[in-house]
Amino acid sequence: LNLYMDGVWHHFLSEKDGNVVLAVAQDSNGDVWAGGFGMGLYRIDKKSGKIRRISDSPLQYIYHIYPENGRVWFGGLEGDFCSFDQESGDWSRYKADCIGDIWPSSSADALYVAGCSGFGIFDKKEGRFRWRKEFDGFTLKYPVRALFRTSEGTIWMATDGDGLVHFDPSDGSSIRFTTENGLPSDAIISVHEDLERRIWFTTEEGIFWL
């Protein structure tokens, strides 16, 4: 993990020490959280450069970290969906299949998540998921790897073998793009929207945009 601070690159959590960092996020205090493949969870104080391993972390395989309002959410390939209360120091755990991505939803009481069960809406008050695999004319057969919530509030899903799925939560409409529509692969790794509202996505065949 490399962080650029005050005009200098700083190196943390060396790979030669067995650390494979897959997820990094900065909380409202400016601290950096890092997790990855079998390495557990670390918190880095950027001011002092001090690294602290979170020994009571429920997750060892962390694929995504999402901080919000004094709480940090964690999703991984193995283990439960978890959150950490920064004020009390308490962990909360919720049963879920592998979680690869976490996004804020249109409601402050919910989160959008990508997982092996498809596209999920997590109710933070009830601590429950609502999963969706059925869309207009098709059913997802593969996990959703990643999500992107656009500036218009619609959702793009990067699936592990079903191509790209565009979903509008406001009316439930959706459309899927696959190799039959010209995509280089149906296994999508990540998706993003640029300032011109073009949708970029990556596959093992390279990076592309719609």
C-alpha positions as CSV (number, residue, x, y, z in Angstrom):
1,L,0.0,0.0,0.0
2,N,1.4,3.4,-1.1
3,L,0.0,6.7,0.2
4,Y,1.0,10.1,-1.3
5,M,1.3,12.6,1.5
6,D,2.9,16.1,1.7
7,G,4.6,15.5,-1.7
8,V,6.2,12.2,-0.7
9,W,5.2,8.6,-1.3
10,H,4.9,6.5,1.9
11,H,4.9,2.7,1.8
12,F,2.9,0.6,4.2
13,L,2.0,-3.1,4.6
14,S,4.6,-4.6,2.4
15,E,3.6,-7.5,0.2
16,K,6.8,-9.4,1.2
17,D,5.3,-9.5,4.7
18,G,2.3,-11.4,3.3
19,N,0.0,-8.4,2.8
20,V,-2.1,-8.4,-0.3
21,V,-4.1,-5.1,0.0
22,L,-7.5,-5.2,-1.9
23,A,-9.5,-2.4,-0.2
24,V,-8.5,1.1,1.0
25,A,-10.8,3.9,2.3
26,Q,-10.4,7.1,4.3
27,D,-12.8,7.9,7.1
28,S,-14.0,11.4,8.2
29,N,-11.1,11.7,10.7
30,G,-8.6,11.3,7.9
31,D,-7.5,7.8,9.0
32,V,-6.9,5.2,6.3
33,W,-8.4,1.7,6.6
34,A,-6.9,-1.1,4.7
35,G,-7.8,-4.8,4.2
36,G,-7.1,-7.6,1.8
37,F,-6.6,-11.2,1.1
38,G,-6.1,-13.1,4.4
39,M,-4.4,-10.1,6.0
40,G,-7.2,-8.9,8.3
41,L,-7.7,-5.2,8.9
42,Y,-5.4,-2.2,9.5
43,R,-5.9,1.4,10.4
44,I,-3.3,4.0,9.5
45,D,-2.9,7.4,11.1
46,K,-1.7,9.6,8.3
47,K,-0.4,12.3,10.6
48,S,1.9,10.0,12.6
49,G,2.3,7.2,10.1
50,K,1.4,4.8,12.9
51,I,-0.2,1.5,11.7
52,R,-2.6,-0.4,14.0
53,R,-3.8,-3.9,13.3
54,I,-7.4,-4.4,14.3
55,S,-7.1,-7.6,16.2
56,D,-10.8,-8.1,16.8
57,S,-11.8,-7.7,13.2
58,P,-14.4,-10.4,12.2
59,L,-13.0,-10.5,8.6
60,Q,-9.7,-11.7,7.3
61,Y,-10.6,-11.4,3.6
62,I,-11.8,-7.9,2.9
63,Y,-12.8,-6.7,-0.5
64,H,-14.5,-3.4,0.1
65,I,-14.5,-0.7,2.8
66,Y,-17.1,2.0,3.1
67,P,-16.9,4.7,5.9
68,E,-19.9,6.9,6.7
69,N,-21.0,9.0,9.6
70,G,-18.7,7.5,12.3
71,R,-19.3,3.9,11.1
72,V,-17.2,1.8,8.8
73,W,-18.7,-1.0,6.7
74,F,-16.7,-4.0,5.5
75,G,-17.5,-6.7,2.9
76,G,-15.4,-9.7,2.0
77,L,-15.2,-13.0,0.2
78,E,-15.5,-15.0,3.4
79,G,-17.3,-14.1,6.6
80,D,-20.2,-11.9,7.4
81,F,-21.0,-8.4,6.3
82,C,-19.7,-6.2,9.2
83,S,-19.7,-2.6,10.5
84,F,-17.6,-0.9,13.1
85,D,-18.8,1.9,15.3
86,Q,-15.9,4.3,15.7
87,E,-17.3,5.9,18.8
88,S,-18.1,2.8,20.9
89,G,-15.6,0.4,19.3
90,D,-18.3,-2.2,18.8
91,W,-18.7,-4.5,15.8
92,S,-22.0,-5.6,14.2
93,R,-22.2,-8.7,12.0
94,Y,-24.9,-9.6,9.4
95,K,-25.3,-12.9,7.6
96,A,-24.6,-12.5,3.9
97,D,-22.8,-14.3,1.0
98,C,-19.6,-12.8,-0.3
99,I,-19.8,-9.0,-0.6
100,G,-17.6,-7.3,-3.2
101,D,-18.8,-3.7,-3.2
102,I,-20.8,-1.3,-1.0
103,W,-22.5,1.9,-2.1
104,P,-24.8,4.5,-0.5
105,S,-28.4,4.3,-1.8
106,S,-30.9,6.9,-2.4
107,S,-32.1,6.4,1.2
108,A,-29.9,7.2,4.2
109,D,-31.3,4.1,5.9
110,A,-30.0,1.7,3.2
111,L,-26.9,0.6,1.3
112,Y,-26.5,-1.0,-2.1
113,V,-24.2,-4.1,-2.1
114,A,-22.8,-6.4,-4.7
115,G,-22.5,-10.1,-3.7
116,C,-22.8,-13.7,-4.7
117,S,-26.5,-13.5,-4.2
118,G,-26.8,-10.7,-6.8
119,F,-27.7,-7.1,-6.2
120,G,-28.6,-6.3,-2.6
121,I,-30.3,-3.6,-0.7
122,F,-29.2,-3.6,3.0
123,D,-31.7,-2.0,5.5
124,K,-29.4,-0.5,8.2
125,K,-32.3,-0.2,10.7
126,E,-33.5,-3.8,10.4
127,G,-30.1,-5.3,9.6
128,R,-31.5,-7.3,6.7
129,F,-30.8,-7.8,3.0
130,R,-33.2,-7.8,0.1
131,W,-31.5,-9.6,-2.8
132,R,-32.4,-9.4,-6.4
133,K,-31.3,-11.7,-9.3
134,E,-34.4,-11.3,-11.5
135,F,-34.4,-8.5,-14.0
136,D,-36.2,-7.7,-17.2
137,G,-36.1,-10.9,-19.2
138,F,-33.1,-12.5,-17.5
139,T,-31.9,-14.1,-14.3
140,L,-28.3,-13.6,-13.0
141,K,-26.4,-16.8,-12.8
142,Y,-23.1,-15.3,-11.7
143,P,-22.1,-13.1,-8.7
144,V,-22.2,-9.3,-9.0
145,R,-18.5,-8.2,-8.5
146,A,-18.9,-4.4,-8.4
147,L,-21.4,-1.6,-8.5
148,F,-21.5,2.0,-9.6
149,R,-24.3,4.5,-8.7
150,T,-24.4,7.1,-11.4
151,S,-25.0,10.9,-11.0
152,E,-28.6,10.2,-12.1
153,G,-29.1,7.6,-9.4
154,T,-29.2,4.5,-11.6
155,I,-27.0,1.4,-11.0
156,W,-24.5,-0.3,-13.1
157,M,-23.5,-3.9,-12.1
158,A,-20.3,-5.6,-13.1
159,T,-21.1,-9.4,-13.0
160,D,-18.7,-12.3,-13.1
161,G,-20.2,-13.8,-16.2
162,D,-23.5,-12.1,-17.1
163,G,-22.0,-9.0,-18.6
164,L,-23.0,-5.4,-17.6
165,V,-26.4,-4.7,-16.1
166,H,-28.0,-1.2,-16.0
167,F,-30.8,-1.0,-13.4
168,D,-33.0,2.0,-12.5
169,P,-34.3,1.6,-8.9
170,S,-36.9,4.3,-9.5
171,D,-39.0,2.2,-11.9
172,G,-37.4,-1.2,-11.8
173,S,-36.3,-1.2,-15.4
174,S,-33.1,-2.8,-16.5
175,I,-31.0,-3.7,-19.6
176,R,-28.1,-6.1,-20.0
177,F,-25.0,-5.7,-22.2
178,T,-23.1,-8.9,-23.1
179,T,-20.7,-10.1,-25.8
180,E,-23.7,-10.4,-28.1
181,N,-23.9,-6.5,-27.9
182,G,-20.1,-6.2,-28.6
183,L,-18.6,-6.4,-25.1
184,P,-15.2,-8.1,-25.1
185,S,-16.1,-10.4,-22.2
186,D,-19.1,-11.2,-20.0
187,A,-16.9,-11.2,-16.9
188,I,-16.7,-7.6,-15.8
189,I,-14.2,-6.6,-13.1
190,S,-15.2,-3.0,-12.3
191,V,-17.3,-0.1,-13.6
192,H,-17.1,3.7,-13.3
193,E,-18.7,6.9,-14.7
194,D,-16.6,9.8,-15.9
195,L,-17.4,13.5,-15.8
196,E,-19.0,13.3,-19.3
197,R,-21.3,10.5,-18.0
198,R,-19.6,7.8,-20.1
199,I,-19.5,4.4,-18.5
200,W,-16.0,2.8,-18.3
201,F,-15.6,-0.8,-17.4
202,T,-12.7,-3.3,-17.1
203,T,-12.4,-6.9,-18.1
204,E,-9.5,-9.3,-18.4
205,E,-9.4,-8.2,-22.0
206,G,-8.7,-4.5,-21.2
207,I,-10.6,-1.3,-20.4
208,F,-13.5,0.0,-22.4
209,W,-16.4,2.5,-22.3
210,L,-20.0,2.8,-23.5
